[in-house]
Amino acid sequence: MARARWRGEALCLVKPQCFMNVSGPAVARLGRKLGLDPSDLIVVFDDLDLPLGKIRVRMKGSAGGHNGVRSLIEALGTTEFRRIKIGIGRPGAPGEDRGHVVDHVLSPFYREEQEAVEAACAEAAQQALKLVESRPSLSRG
C-alpha cells in the first residue's frame, strides 16, 4: 500500500498480494480498517471482453464474468463500487478452451502490444483521478 495526496484528497493505492480471484476479503478488511465505504473504492482491473487498450469506467455493476470482481462483490456485500476496466482482449471466441484464456491472462504482453498497454495504463490513471475529483471530500482527518 502506498499513501498519496491528490488535490487535497488522501489516497491509498493498494495492490493486494493475493490471487485476484480471492482478493475480495483482503480489500474488504483493509477498507474497514481505513474506515472506507465500498463506494469510496476505485478498482482497476483487466477485462477480457474489451479490446486491448480500451478503457471503460463504471460506477457499479455485476461481476461480468470476472472472478476477481465477483470476489469483491461477495466480500463487500454490494456492487456499488467504482471500476476502471482495462481491455486486454480475448484470445479466440468466447467459450473456447479455458486454457487459452488462463494463458492469455497470466502471460506477459507481446513487445508489439507494449505501446497500447502503456497508453491504456496512463488513461486508466487519469480516469481514476477524475473519479477522485468527482466525489465529495473523503478525507477523514
N, CA, C and O atoms as a GROMACS GRO file, in nm:
protein
  564
    1MET      N    1   0.085  -0.117   0.000
    1MET     CA    2   0.000   0.000   0.000
    1MET      C    3   0.090   0.123   0.000
    1MET      O    4   0.191   0.128   0.069
    2ALA      N    5   0.051   0.221  -0.078
    2ALA     CA    6   0.120   0.350  -0.080
    2ALA      C    7   0.018   0.459  -0.051
    2ALA      O    8  -0.096   0.453  -0.098
    3ARG      N    9   0.059   0.556   0.026
    3ARG     CA   10  -0.029   0.669   0.055
    3ARG      C   11   0.014   0.786  -0.032
    3ARG      O   12   0.133   0.806  -0.058
    4ALA      N   13  -0.085   0.863  -0.075
    4ALA     CA   14  -0.057   0.979  -0.160
    4ALA      C   15  -0.164   1.085  -0.134
    4ALA      O   16  -0.262   1.060  -0.064
    5ARG      N   17  -0.144   1.202  -0.191
    5ARG     CA   18  -0.245   1.308  -0.186
    5ARG      C   19  -0.264   1.358  -0.328
    5ARG      O   20  -0.169   1.368  -0.405
    6TRP      N   21  -0.389   1.388  -0.362
    6TRP     CA   22  -0.422   1.444  -0.492
    6TRP      C   23  -0.520   1.557  -0.470
    6TRP      O   24  -0.634   1.535  -0.430
    7ARG      N   25  -0.473   1.679  -0.497
    7ARG     CA   26  -0.557   1.798  -0.482
    7ARG      C   27  -0.630   1.801  -0.348
    7ARG      O   28  -0.750   1.828  -0.341
    8GLY      N   29  -0.556   1.772  -0.244
    8GLY     CA   30  -0.611   1.778  -0.109
    8GLY      C   31  -0.675   1.650  -0.060
    8GLY      O   32  -0.707   1.640   0.058
    9GLU      N   33  -0.694   1.552  -0.146
    9GLU     CA   34  -0.757   1.426  -0.106
    9GLU      C   35  -0.651   1.324  -0.068
    9GLU      O   36  -0.552   1.306  -0.138
   10ALA      N   37  -0.673   1.257   0.044
   10ALA     CA   38  -0.585   1.149   0.085
   10ALA      C   39  -0.621   1.026   0.004
   10ALA      O   40  -0.738   0.989  -0.007
   11LEU      N   41  -0.520   0.962  -0.052
   11LEU     CA   42  -0.540   0.841  -0.133
   11LEU      C   43  -0.457   0.727  -0.078
   11LEU      O   44  -0.349   0.748  -0.023
   12CYS      N   45  -0.507   0.607  -0.094
   12CYS     CA   46  -0.430   0.486  -0.066
   12CYS      C   47  -0.431   0.404  -0.193
   12CYS      O   48  -0.538   0.368  -0.244
   13LEU      N   49  -0.314   0.373  -0.243
   13LEU     CA   50  -0.300   0.289  -0.360
   13LEU      C   51  -0.265   0.150  -0.311
   13LEU      O   52  -0.165   0.131  -0.242
   14VAL      N   53  -0.348   0.052  -0.345
   14VAL     CA   54  -0.335  -0.082  -0.288
   14VAL      C   55  -0.327  -0.186  -0.399
   14VAL      O   56  -0.405  -0.184  -0.494
   15LYS      N   57  -0.232  -0.275  -0.386
   15LYS     CA   58  -0.223  -0.391  -0.474
   15LYS      C   59  -0.222  -0.514  -0.383
   15LYS      O   60  -0.119  -0.547  -0.325
   16PRO      N   61  -0.337  -0.580  -0.370
   16PRO     CA   62  -0.341  -0.699  -0.283
   16PRO      C   63  -0.237  -0.802  -0.327
   16PRO      O   64  -0.213  -0.821  -0.446
   17GLN      N   65  -0.176  -0.866  -0.230
   17GLN     CA   66  -0.072  -0.964  -0.259
   17GLN      C   67  -0.128  -1.107  -0.262
   17GLN      O   68  -0.056  -1.203  -0.233
   18CYS      N   69  -0.255  -1.119  -0.297
   18CYS     CA   70  -0.318  -1.250  -0.309
   18CYS      C   71  -0.362  -1.267  -0.454
   18CYS      O   72  -0.355  -1.173  -0.533
   19PHE      N   73  -0.408  -1.384  -0.488
   19PHE     CA   74  -0.461  -1.405  -0.622
   19PHE      C   75  -0.583  -1.316  -0.642
   19PHE      O   76  -0.664  -1.299  -0.551
   20MET      N   77  -0.596  -1.260  -0.761
   20MET     CA   78  -0.708  -1.171  -0.793
   20MET      C   79  -0.842  -1.238  -0.761
   20MET      O   80  -0.934  -1.172  -0.710
   21ASN      N   81  -0.854  -1.365  -0.791
   21ASN     CA   82  -0.982  -1.434  -0.774
   21ASN      C   83  -1.029  -1.443  -0.629
   21ASN      O   84  -1.146  -1.471  -0.604
   22VAL      N   85  -0.940  -1.418  -0.535
   22VAL     CA   86  -0.975  -1.422  -0.392
   22VAL      C   87  -0.935  -1.292  -0.322
   22VAL      O   88  -0.907  -1.292  -0.202
   23SER      N   89  -0.932  -1.182  -0.396
   23SER     CA   90  -0.888  -1.054  -0.340
   23SER      C   91  -0.995  -0.983  -0.258
   23SER      O   92  -0.962  -0.892  -0.181
   24GLY      N   93  -1.119  -1.022  -0.272
   24GLY     CA   94  -1.228  -0.954  -0.202
   24GLY      C   95  -1.211  -0.943  -0.052
   24GLY      O   96  -1.222  -0.833   0.002
   25PRO      N   97  -1.184  -1.053   0.020
   25PRO     CA   98  -1.169  -1.042   0.165
   25PRO      C   99  -1.057  -0.947   0.208
   25PRO      O  100  -1.073  -0.872   0.304
   26ALA      N  101  -0.945  -0.948   0.137
   26ALA     CA  102  -0.834  -0.858   0.173
   26ALA      C  103  -0.874  -0.713   0.151
   26ALA      O  104  -0.844  -0.627   0.235
   27VAL      N  105  -0.940  -0.684   0.040
   27VAL     CA  106  -0.983  -0.547   0.011
   27VAL      C  107  -1.088  -0.502   0.113
   27VAL      O  108  -1.083  -0.390   0.163
   28ALA      N  109  -1.183  -0.589   0.144
   28ALA     CA  110  -1.288  -0.554   0.241
   28ALA      C  111  -1.228  -0.528   0.379
   28ALA      O  112  -1.268  -0.434   0.448
   29ARG      N  113  -1.133  -0.611   0.420
   29ARG     CA  114  -1.068  -0.596   0.551
   29ARG      C  115  -0.993  -0.462   0.558
   29ARG      O  116  -1.003  -0.390   0.658
   30LEU      N  117  -0.918  -0.430   0.454
   30LEU     CA  118  -0.844  -0.303   0.452
   30LEU      C  119  -0.940  -0.184   0.448
   30LEU      O  120  -0.916  -0.083   0.515
   31GLY      N  121  -1.047  -0.196   0.370
   31GLY     CA  122  -1.146  -0.089   0.364
   31GLY      C  123  -1.206  -0.060   0.501
   31GLY      O  124  -1.222   0.056   0.540
   32ARG      N  125  -1.238  -0.166   0.574
   32ARG     CA  126  -1.293  -0.148   0.710
   32ARG      C  127  -1.188  -0.082   0.801
   32ARG      O  128  -1.221   0.008   0.879
   33LYS      N  129  -1.063  -0.127   0.791
   33LYS     CA  130  -0.956  -0.071   0.874
   33LYS      C  131  -0.936   0.078   0.847
   33LYS      O  132  -0.906   0.155   0.939
   34LEU      N  133  -0.953   0.118   0.721
   34LEU     CA  134  -0.935   0.258   0.684
   34LEU      C  135  -1.063   0.340   0.698
   34LEU      O  136  -1.063   0.460   0.673
   35GLY      N  137  -1.172   0.275   0.736
   35GLY     CA  138  -1.299   0.345   0.753
   35GLY      C  139  -1.363   0.386   0.622
   35GLY      O  140  -1.430   0.489   0.614
   36LEU      N  141  -1.343   0.306   0.518
   36LEU     CA  142  -1.397   0.339   0.386
   36LEU      C  143  -1.526   0.263   0.358
   36LEU      O  144  -1.544   0.149   0.400
   37ASP      N  145  -1.612   0.328   0.286
   37ASP     CA  146  -1.732   0.266   0.234
   37ASP      C  147  -1.696   0.206   0.098
   37ASP      O  148  -1.608   0.259   0.030
   38PRO      N  149  -1.759   0.096   0.056
   38PRO     CA  150  -1.729   0.043  -0.076
   38PRO      C  151  -1.739   0.146  -0.188
   38PRO      O  152  -1.665   0.139  -0.286
   39SER      N  153  -1.830   0.242  -0.174
   39SER     CA  154  -1.845   0.344  -0.278
   39SER      C  155  -1.724   0.440  -0.284
   39SER      O  156  -1.710   0.516  -0.379
   40ASP      N  157  -1.636   0.435  -0.182
   40ASP     CA  158  -1.514   0.514  -0.184
   40ASP      C  159  -1.406   0.451  -0.271
   40ASP      O  160  -1.311   0.518  -0.312
   41LEU      N  161  -1.420   0.322  -0.300
   41LEU     CA  162  -1.317   0.248  -0.372
   41LEU      C  163  -1.320   0.277  -0.522
   41LEU      O  164  -1.425   0.305  -0.580
   42ILE      N  165  -1.203   0.269  -0.582
   42ILE     CA  166  -1.189   0.267  -0.727
   42ILE      C  167  -1.105   0.143  -0.758
   42ILE      O  168  -0.987   0.137  -0.723
   43VAL      N  169  -1.166   0.045  -0.821
   43VAL     CA  170  -1.100  -0.081  -0.850
   43VAL      C  171  -1.059  -0.082  -0.997
   43VAL      O  172  -1.143  -0.060  -1.085
   44VAL      N  173  -0.932  -0.107  -1.023
   44VAL     CA  174  -0.880  -0.111  -1.160
   44VAL      C  175  -0.844  -0.256  -1.191
   44VAL      O  176  -0.773  -0.321  -1.115
   45PHE      N  177  -0.895  -0.306  -1.304
   45PHE     CA  178  -0.870  -0.447  -1.337
   45PHE      C  179  -0.874  -0.470  -1.487
   45PHE      O  180  -0.924  -0.388  -1.564
   46ASP      N  181  -0.820  -0.584  -1.526
   46ASP     CA  182  -0.818  -0.623  -1.667
   46ASP      C  183  -0.955  -0.676  -1.709
   46ASP      O  184  -1.031  -0.727  -1.626
   47ASP      N  185  -0.986  -0.663  -1.838
   47ASP     CA  186  -1.114  -0.711  -1.890
   47ASP      C  187  -1.091  -0.779  -2.024
   47ASP      O  188  -1.051  -0.716  -2.122
   48LEU      N  189  -1.119  -0.909  -2.026
   48LEU     CA  190  -1.106  -0.988  -2.149
   48LEU      C  191  -1.200  -0.943  -2.259
   48LEU      O  192  -1.168  -0.955  -2.378
   49ASP      N  193  -1.314  -0.890  -2.221
   49ASP     CA  194  -1.418  -0.859  -2.318
   49ASP      C  195  -1.402  -0.721  -2.381
   49ASP      O  196  -1.485  -0.680  -2.463
   50LEU      N  197  -1.298  -0.650  -2.344
   50LEU     CA  198  -1.266  -0.522  -2.409
   50LEU      C  199  -1.142  -0.542  -2.495
   50LEU      O  200  -1.050  -0.614  -2.456
   51PRO      N  201  -1.138  -0.478  -2.611
   51PRO     CA  202  -1.018  -0.488  -2.694
   51PRO      C  203  -0.895  -0.434  -2.621
   51PRO      O  204  -0.908  -0.348  -2.534
   52LEU      N  205  -0.780  -0.484  -2.656
   52LEU     CA  206  -0.655  -0.440  -2.595
   52LEU      C  207  -0.645  -0.288  -2.597
   52LEU      O  208  -0.655  -0.225  -2.702
   53GLY      N  209  -0.625  -0.230  -2.478
   53GLY     CA  210  -0.605  -0.087  -2.467
   53GLY      C  211  -0.730  -0.004  -2.445
   53GLY      O  212  -0.720   0.114  -2.413
   54LYS      N  213  -0.848  -0.062  -2.461
   54LYS     CA  214  -0.973   0.012  -2.440
   54LYS      C  215  -0.998   0.026  -2.290
   54LYS      O  216  -0.976  -0.068  -2.214
   55ILE      N  217  -1.046   0.144  -2.249
   55ILE     CA  218  -1.076   0.172  -2.108
   55ILE      C  219  -1.226   0.194  -2.094
   55ILE      O  220  -1.288   0.259  -2.178
   56ARG      N  221  -1.284   0.139  -1.989
   56ARG     CA  222  -1.425   0.161  -1.960
   56ARG      C  223  -1.440   0.188  -1.811
   56ARG      O  224  -1.388   0.113  -1.728
   57VAL      N  225  -1.512   0.294  -1.777
   57VAL     CA  226  -1.536   0.332  -1.639
   57VAL      C  227  -1.682   0.300  -1.606
   57VAL      O  228  -1.772   0.332  -1.683
   58ARG      N  229  -1.703   0.238  -1.491
   58ARG     CA  230  -1.838   0.207  -1.444
   58ARG      C  231  -1.848   0.245  -1.297
   58ARG      O  232  -1.752   0.231  -1.221
   59MET      N  233  -1.962   0.293  -1.258
   59MET     CA  234  -1.983   0.334  -1.119
   59MET      C  235  -2.030   0.219  -1.031
   59MET      O  236  -2.016   0.224  -0.909
   60LYS      N  237  -2.086   0.116  -1.092
   60LYS     CA  238  -2.134  -0.003  -1.022
   60LYS      C  239  -2.166  -0.107  -1.128
   60LYS      O  240  -2.156  -0.080  -1.248
   61GLY      N  241  -2.205  -0.226  -1.084
   61GLY     CA  242  -2.245  -0.327  -1.181
   61GLY      C  243  -2.213  -0.467  -1.135
   61GLY      O  244  -2.163  -0.489  -1.024
   62SER      N  245  -2.243  -0.561  -1.222
   62SER     CA  246  -2.220  -0.702  -1.191
   62SER      C  247  -2.073  -0.737  -1.209
   62SER      O  248  -1.992  -0.653  -1.249
   63ALA      N  249  -2.040  -0.862  -1.179
   63ALA     CA  250  -1.904  -0.911  -1.198
   63ALA      C  251  -1.871  -0.928  -1.345
   63ALA      O  252  -1.753  -0.926  -1.382
   64GLY      N  253  -1.971  -0.944  -1.428
   64GLY     CA  254  -1.947  -0.959  -1.572
   64GLY      C  255  -1.857  -1.076  -1.606
   64GLY      O  256  -1.786  -1.072  -1.707
   65GLY      N  257  -1.859  -1.180  -1.524
   65GLY     CA  258  -1.777  -1.297  -1.550
   65GLY      C  259  -1.635  -1.288  -1.495
   65GLY      O  260  -1.558  -1.383  -1.508
   66HIS      N  261  -1.600  -1.176  -1.433
   66HIS     CA  262  -1.464  -1.158  -1.378
   66HIS      C  263  -1.462  -1.212  -1.235
   66HIS      O  264  -1.529  -1.158  -1.147
   67ASN      N  265  -1.386  -1.317  -1.211
   67ASN     CA  266  -1.385  -1.382  -1.080
   67ASN      C  267  -1.330  -1.291  -0.970
   67ASN      O  268  -1.374  -1.301  -0.855
   68GLY      N  269  -1.237  -1.205  -1.002
   68GLY     CA  270  -1.186  -1.111  -0.902
   68GLY      C  271  -1.293  -1.012  -0.859
   68GLY      O  272  -1.306  -0.981  -0.740
   69VAL      N  273  -1.370  -0.962  -0.954
   69VAL     CA  274  -1.478  -0.869  -0.922
   69VAL      C  275  -1.587  -0.942  -0.845
   69VAL      O  276  -1.648  -0.886  -0.753
   70ARG      N  277  -1.612  -1.067  -0.881
   70ARG     CA  278  -1.710  -1.148  -0.806
   70ARG      C  279  -1.666  -1.161  -0.660
   70ARG      O  280  -1.748  -1.149  -0.570
   71SER      N  281  -1.537  -1.184  -0.637
   71SER     CA  282  -1.485  -1.195  -0.501
   71SER      C  283  -1.504  -1.063  -0.424
   71SER      O  284  -1.540  -1.065  -0.307
   72LEU      N  285  -1.481  -0.951  -0.491
   72LEU     CA  286  -1.502  -0.821  -0.428
   72LEU      C  287  -1.649  -0.800  -0.392
   72LEU      O  288  -1.680  -0.757  -0.281
   73ILE      N  289  -1.739  -0.831  -0.484
   73ILE     CA  290  -1.882  -0.814  -0.459
   73ILE      C  291  -1.926  -0.899  -0.340
   73ILE      O  292  -2.000  -0.852  -0.254
   74GLU      N  293  -1.880  -1.024  -0.335
   74GLU     CA  294  -1.917  -1.112  -0.224
   74GLU      C  295  -1.864  -1.060  -0.091
   74GLU      O  296  -1.936  -1.059   0.008
   75ALA      N  297  -1.738  -1.016  -0.089
   75ALA     CA  298  -1.677  -0.972   0.036
   75ALA      C  299  -1.731  -0.836   0.082
   75ALA      O  300  -1.745  -0.812   0.202
   76LEU      N  301  -1.760  -0.748  -0.013
   76LEU     CA  302  -1.810  -0.615   0.022
   76LEU      C  303  -1.960  -0.615   0.046
   76LEU      O  304  -2.014  -0.526   0.112
   77GLY      N  305  -2.028  -0.715  -0.008
   77GLY     CA  306  -2.173  -0.724   0.007
   77GLY      C  307  -2.249  -0.623  -0.078
   77GLY      O  308  -2.364  -0.591  -0.048
   78THR      N  309  -2.186  -0.574  -0.182
   78THR     CA  310  -2.250  -0.474  -0.269
   78THR      C  311  -2.182  -0.471  -0.406
   78THR      O  312  -2.068  -0.514  -0.422
   79THR      N  313  -2.255  -0.420  -0.504
   79THR     CA  314  -2.199  -0.395  -0.637
   79THR      C  315  -2.167  -0.247  -0.654
   79THR      O  316  -2.126  -0.204  -0.761
   80GLU      N  317  -2.187  -0.170  -0.547
   80GLU     CA  318  -2.174  -0.024  -0.551
   80GLU      C  319  -2.032   0.022  -0.523
   80GLU      O  320  -2.006   0.089  -0.423
   81PHE      N  321  -1.940  -0.014  -0.612
   81PHE     CA  322  -1.805   0.041  -0.607
   81PHE      C  323  -1.763   0.073  -0.750
   81PHE      O  324  -1.804   0.007  -0.845
   82ARG      N  325  -1.679   0.175  -0.762
   82ARG     CA  326  -1.639   0.225  -0.893
   82ARG      C  327  -1.532   0.134  -0.953
   82ARG      O  328  -1.448   0.078  -0.882
   83ARG      N  329  -1.537   0.121  -1.087
   83ARG     CA  330  -1.443   0.032  -1.155
   83ARG      C  331  -1.384   0.099  -1.277
   83ARG      O  332  -1.451   0.177  -1.345
   84ILE      N  333  -1.260   0.068  -1.303
   84ILE     CA  334  -1.195   0.106  -1.428
   84ILE      C  335  -1.144  -0.023  -1.489
   84ILE      O  336  -1.058  -0.091  -1.434
   85LYS      N  337  -1.201  -0.055  -1.604
   85LYS     CA  338  -1.165  -0.178  -1.674
   85LYS      C  339  -1.064  -0.145  -1.783
   85LYS      O  340  -1.082  -0.050  -1.859
   86ILE      N  341  -0.958  -0.224  -1.790
   86ILE     CA  342  -0.856  -0.207  -1.893
   86ILE      C  343  -0.863  -0.330  -1.984
   86ILE      O  344  -0.839  -0.442  -1.940
   87GLY      N  345  -0.895  -0.306  -2.109
   87GLY     CA  346  -0.909  -0.415  -2.204
   87GLY      C  347  -0.778  -0.486  -2.233
   87GLY      O  348  -0.676  -0.422  -2.261
   88ILE      N  349  -0.783  -0.618  -2.227
   88ILE     CA  350  -0.667  -0.700  -2.266
   88ILE      C  351  -0.701  -0.789  -2.385
   88ILE      O  352  -0.616  -0.863  -2.434
   89GLY      N  353  -0.826  -0.781  -2.432
   89GLY     CA  354  -0.867  -0.863  -2.545
   89GLY      C  355  -0.884  -1.009  -2.504
   89GLY      O  356  -0.828  -1.054  -2.404
   90ARG      N  357  -0.961  -1.080  -2.583
   90ARG     CA  358  -0.987  -1.222  -2.556
   90ARG      C  359  -0.921  -1.305  -2.666
   90ARG      O  360  -0.934  -1.275  -2.784
   91PRO      N  361  -0.849  -1.411  -2.625
   91PRO     CA  362  -0.791  -1.499  -2.726
   91PRO      C  363  -0.901  -1.590  -2.782
   91PRO      O  364  -0.964  -1.663  -2.706
   92GLY      N  365  -0.923  -1.588  -2.912
   92GLY     CA  366  -1.026  -1.673  -2.970
   92GLY      C  367  -1.165  -1.624  -2.938
   92GLY      O  368  -1.183  -1.510  -2.895
   93ALA      N  369  -1.261  -1.708  -2.958
   93ALA     CA  370  -1.402  -1.675  -2.936
   93ALA      C  371  -1.444  -1.707  -2.793
   93ALA      O  372  -1.388  -1.797  -2.731
   94PRO      N  373  -1.545  -1.632  -2.740
   94PRO     CA  374  -1.596  -1.665  -2.606
   94PRO      C  375  -1.640  -1.811  -2.601
   94PRO      O  376  -1.700  -1.862  -2.695
   95GLY      N  377  -1.608  -1.877  -2.490
   95GLY     CA  378  -1.647  -2.017  -2.473
   95GLY      C  379  -1.542  -2.115  -2.524
   95GLY      O  380  -1.556  -2.236  -2.504
   96GLU      N  381  -1.438  -2.065  -2.591
   96GLU     CA  382  -1.333  -2.154  -2.638
   96GLU      C  383  -1.252  -2.206  -2.519
   96GLU      O  384  -1.275  -2.166  -2.405
   97ASP      N  385  -1.160  -2.293  -2.548
   97ASP     CA  386  -1.076  -2.358  -2.447
   97ASP      C  387  -1.034  -2.262  -2.336
   97ASP      O  388  -0.967  -2.162  -2.361
   98ARG      N  389  -1.074  -2.294  -2.213
   98ARG     CA  390  -1.042  -2.211  -2.097
   98ARG      C  391  -0.892  -2.195  -2.079
   98ARG      O  392  -0.846  -2.091  -2.031
   99GLY      N  393  -0.815  -2.295  -2.118
   99GLY     CA  394  -0.670  -2.289  -2.105
   99GLY      C  395  -0.610  -2.174  -2.182
   99GLY      O  396  -0.513  -2.113  -2.137
  100HIS      N  397  -0.668  -2.142  -2.298
  100HIS     CA  398  -0.620  -2.028  -2.376
  100HIS      C  399  -0.640  -1.898  -2.299
  100HIS      O  400  -0.554  -1.810  -2.300
  101VAL      N  401  -0.754  -1.887  -2.234
  101VAL     CA  402  -0.785  -1.766  -2.158
  101VAL      C  403  -0.690  -1.753  -2.040
  101VAL      O  404  -0.635  -1.645  -2.017
  102VAL      N  405  -0.669  -1.860  -1.965
  102VAL     CA  406  -0.580  -1.856  -1.849
  102VAL      C  407  -0.439  -1.818  -1.894
  102VAL      O  408  -0.375  -1.732  -1.832
  103ASP      N  409  -0.389  -1.881  -1.999
  103ASP     CA  410  -0.256  -1.848  -2.050
  103ASP      C  411  -0.248  -1.702  -2.093
  103ASP      O  412  -0.149  -1.634  -2.066
  104HIS      N  413  -0.354  -1.654  -2.159
  104HIS     CA  414  -0.357  -1.515  -2.206
  104HIS      C  415  -0.349  -1.417  -2.089
  104HIS      O  416  -0.273  -1.320  -2.094
  105VAL      N  417  -0.428  -1.441  -1.986
  105VAL     CA  418  -0.435  -1.351  -1.871
  105VAL      C  419  -0.304  -1.351  -1.793
  105VAL      O  420  -0.261  -1.247  -1.743
  106LEU      N  421  -0.239  -1.466  -1.782
  106LEU     CA  422  -0.120  -1.477  -1.698
  106LEU      C  423   0.011  -1.452  -1.773
  106LEU      O  424   0.117  -1.445  -1.711
  107SER      N  425   0.005  -1.438  -1.904
  107SER     CA  426   0.126  -1.419  -1.984
  107SER      C  427   0.160  -1.271  -1.998
  107SER      O  428   0.071  -1.186  -1.995
  108PRO      N  429   0.290  -1.240  -2.012
  108PRO     CA  430   0.327  -1.100  -2.036
  108PRO      C  431   0.276  -1.055  -2.174
  108PRO      O  432   0.251  -1.138  -2.262
  109PHE      N  433   0.262  -0.926  -2.190
  109PHE     CA  434   0.221  -0.872  -2.319
  109PHE      C  435   0.334  -0.888  -2.420
  109PHE      O  436   0.452  -0.889  -2.384
  110TYR      N  437   0.297  -0.899  -2.546
  110TYR     CA  438   0.396  -0.904  -2.653
  110TYR      C  439   0.458  -0.765  -2.670
  110TYR      O  440   0.395  -0.664  -2.638
  111ARG      N  441   0.579  -0.762  -2.721
  111ARG     CA  442   0.650  -0.636  -2.743
  111ARG      C  443   0.565  -0.538  -2.824
  111ARG      O  444   0.559  -0.420  -2.793
  112GLU      N  445   0.498  -0.588  -2.928
  112GLU     CA  446   0.419  -0.500  -3.014
  112GLU      C  447   0.291  -0.449  -2.945
  112GLU      O  448   0.224  -0.360  -2.998
  113GLU      N  449   0.258  -0.504  -2.830
  113GLU     CA  450   0.141  -0.458  -2.754
  113GLU      C  451   0.178  -0.354  -2.649
  113GLU      O  452   0.090  -0.287  -2.595
  114GLN      N  453   0.306  -0.340  -2.619
  114GLN     CA  454   0.351  -0.256  -2.508
  114GLN      C  455   0.303  -0.111  -2.518
  114GLN      O  456   0.260  -0.053  -2.418
  115GLU      N  457   0.309  -0.054  -2.635
  115GLU     CA  458   0.268   0.086  -2.650
  115GLU      C  459   0.120   0.103  -2.614
  115GLU      O  460   0.084   0.198  -2.543
  116ALA      N  461   0.036   0.012  -2.661
  116ALA     CA  462  -0.108   0.019  -2.630
  116ALA      C  463  -0.132  -0.002  -2.481
  116ALA      O  464  -0.218   0.064  -2.423
  117VAL      N  465  -0.059  -0.092  -2.421
  117VAL     CA  466  -0.075  -0.120  -2.278
  117VAL      C  467  -0.033   0.001  -2.195
  117VAL      O  468  -0.103   0.040  -2.101
  118GLU      N  469   0.080   0.061  -2.229
  118GLU     CA  470   0.126   0.178  -2.155
  118GLU      C  471   0.030   0.295  -2.169
  118GLU      O  472   0.004   0.366  -2.071
  119ALA      N  473  -0.024   0.316  -2.288
  119ALA     CA  474  -0.122   0.423  -2.309
  119ALA      C  475  -0.249   0.396  -2.230
  119ALA      O  476  -0.308   0.488  -2.172
  120ALA      N  477  -0.292   0.269  -2.226
  120ALA     CA  478  -0.412   0.233  -2.151
  120ALA      C  479  -0.391   0.255  -2.001
  120ALA      O  480  -0.481   0.305  -1.933
  121CYS      N  481  -0.276   0.220  -1.951
  121CYS     CA  482  -0.248   0.241  -1.808
  121CYS      C  483  -0.246   0.389  -1.774
  121CYS      O  484  -0.298   0.430  -1.670
  122ALA      N  485  -0.188   0.470  -1.860
  122ALA     CA  486  -0.187   0.615  -1.838
  122ALA      C  487  -0.330   0.670  -1.840
  122ALA      O  488  -0.365   0.753  -1.756
  123GLU      N  489  -0.410   0.626  -1.934
  123GLU     CA  490  -0.550   0.671  -1.942
  123GLU      C  491  -0.628   0.624  -1.819
  123GLU      O  492  -0.708   0.700  -1.765
  124ALA      N  493  -0.606   0.502  -1.774
  124ALA     CA  494  -0.674   0.450  -1.655
  124ALA      C  495  -0.638   0.534  -1.533
  124ALA      O  496  -0.725   0.564  -1.451
  125ALA      N  497  -0.512   0.572  -1.521
  125ALA     CA  498  -0.470   0.657  -1.409
  125ALA      C  499  -0.541   0.792  -1.414
  125ALA      O  500  -0.586   0.842  -1.311
  126GLN      N  501  -0.552   0.851  -1.533
  126GLN     CA  502  -0.622   0.979  -1.547
  126GLN      C  503  -0.770   0.964  -1.511
  126GLN      O  504  -0.827   1.051  -1.445
  127GLN      N  505  -0.831   0.856  -1.553
  127GLN     CA  506  -0.972   0.832  -1.521
  127GLN      C  507  -0.991   0.814  -1.371
  127GLN      O  508  -1.090   0.861  -1.315
  128ALA      N  509  -0.898   0.746  -1.305
  128ALA     CA  510  -0.906   0.728  -1.160
  128ALA      C  511  -0.900   0.864  -1.090
  128ALA      O  512  -0.975   0.888  -0.995
  129LEU      N  513  -0.811   0.951  -1.135
  129LEU     CA  514  -0.801   1.084  -1.074
  129LEU      C  515  -0.928   1.166  -1.098
  129LEU      O  516  -0.970   1.242  -1.010
  130LYS      N  517  -0.989   1.152  -1.213
  130LYS     CA  518  -1.118   1.220  -1.239
  130LYS      C  519  -1.225   1.169  -1.144
  130LYS      O  520  -1.307   1.247  -1.094
  131LEU      N  521  -1.225   1.038  -1.117
  131LEU     CA  522  -1.323   0.983  -1.022
  131LEU      C  523  -1.298   1.036  -0.882
  131LEU      O  524  -1.394   1.064  -0.809
  132VAL      N  525  -1.173   1.052  -0.843
  132VAL     CA  526  -1.140   1.109  -0.712
  132VAL      C  527  -1.193   1.252  -0.704
  132VAL      O  528  -1.253   1.291  -0.604
  133GLU      N  529  -1.170   1.328  -0.810
  133GLU     CA  530  -1.213   1.468  -0.811
  133GLU      C  531  -1.364   1.484  -0.813
  133GLU      O  532  -1.417   1.584  -0.764
  134SER      N  533  -1.435   1.386  -0.867
  134SER     CA  534  -1.579   1.398  -0.882
  134SER      C  535  -1.657   1.363  -0.755
  134SER      O  536  -1.778   1.381  -0.751
  135ARG      N  537  -1.588   1.313  -0.653
  135ARG     CA  538  -1.655   1.275  -0.529
  135ARG      C  539  -1.646   1.386  -0.427
  135ARG      O  540  -1.550   1.464  -0.429
  136PRO      N  541  -1.745   1.396  -0.338
  136PRO     CA  542  -1.730   1.488  -0.226
  136PRO      C  543  -1.607   1.448  -0.144
  136PRO      O  544  -1.562   1.334  -0.155
  137SER      N  545  -1.554   1.536  -0.066
  137SER     CA  546  -1.434   1.510   0.010
  137SER      C  547  -1.446   1.382   0.090
  137SER      O  548  -1.545   1.359   0.160
  138LEU      N  549  -1.345   1.297   0.077
  138LEU     CA  550  -1.343   1.171   0.150
  138LEU      C  551  -1.245   1.176   0.266
  138LEU      O  552  -1.230   1.079   0.340
  139SER      N  553  -1.178   1.288   0.283
  139SER     CA  554  -1.077   1.299   0.388
  139SER      C  555  -1.140   1.271   0.523
  139SER      O  556  -1.248   1.321   0.554
  140ARG      N  557  -1.072   1.192   0.602
  140ARG     CA  558  -1.123   1.154   0.733
  140ARG      C  559  -1.031   1.209   0.842
  140ARG      O  560  -1.022   1.151   0.951
  141GLY      N  561  -0.964   1.320   0.814
  141GLY     CA  562  -0.882   1.381   0.918
  141GLY      C  563  -0.742   1.356   0.890
  141GLY      O  564  -0.656   1.399   0.966
   0.00000   0.00000   0.00000
